[in-house]
Amino acid sequence: MNNNRRAFALALGGLWAGLLLPAHAAAEPELQQAGTLRIAVYADFAPYSARGKGVDIALGQALAERLGLRAEIVEFPADENMTDDLRNMVWRGHYLGTRPADVMLHVPVDAYFAAQNDKVTIFGPYHLETMAIARDPARVPPLTGTPDQAFEVFTREKIGVELDTHASDYLLHVRNGGIRDNVVHYRSIAEAVTGLRNGDISAIMAPHGQIEGTLGTDARYQTNALALPGMRATHWPLGMAIKANHGELQTALSNALIELQRSGELTRIFTTHGLTHRVP
């Protein structure tokens, strides 16, 4: 009995000590380096992360600050798919020697995708992204009706997309491939916007955030959400990923994100970078 009571007292003391510790202290053993939150973001991915600036970089820095940690931002080039990115940047590290981060941002919070990647935990939705189209209204009417009806205009007009994206794949197959000759590929949305402004294309299909952050408030063009049959994804919450079973780090980051949301700082981060924050 005495031993049991002593064990209970020790456990209770440990519980109270844990409650008194700041969130980052509780998560400290799960960090790659004590006192530092290593944050993985995509490289050359404006307006979210490019050359030290962007929404995801500012968010990562704000999360680290809330946890009382130093932010170490790692901008990495995308691999063939996000499963590869999660392996390289979260749970194992890259075969070329890049060590994993503590957290990766801009990960879709999707139950099916999460089930396919059980070596990580995906959580913390912070923004709702949507597929969108920016168009010159003098050349392209609003896209309505069936996909065949909506994209009929692009049998005559050209539409721009970024290489190797869902938008590219969709446009190359819509109308049984009937508009593929008028689909113009660019290395980035910024290049596509230049093509739109030069009149080389009449529209761009891409995630709304990339269009909004690059095109800005140019009154010559209209940007609308796009949701048509046959599209694998029309909207998706953006969140974060950490290595599986790092529960204390997940709790600390979740609480920090809640504080950023409640204080309005998260919305300010989006506004500062020219984006409309949409709550998931």
VENCORFEN-V685108 format. One line per field, one symbol per residue. psi: psi as a letter, one per 30 degrees, with the letter a starting at -180 (. if undefined). A space follows every 10 residues. Layout:
BEGIN
psi->???
END
This chain:
BEGIN
psi->eeeeeeeeee eeeeeeeeff kleeeefefg lekkgkjjkk lklhhkgejj hglleeeeee eeeeefghlk kjkjkkkkae lfeeeeeefe felkfffkll lekklhkkjk eeeeffiffl kkahkfkjkl klkkljfffj lkjlaleeee gefgfelkkk lkkhleeeee ffflhhgfge fgjkklflee eeeeeeffge lflkklkeee eefefbhjff lkkkkjjlkf kekfkkkkbl klkkgieeee eeeeeeeeee eeffeeeeee eegglkkkk.
END
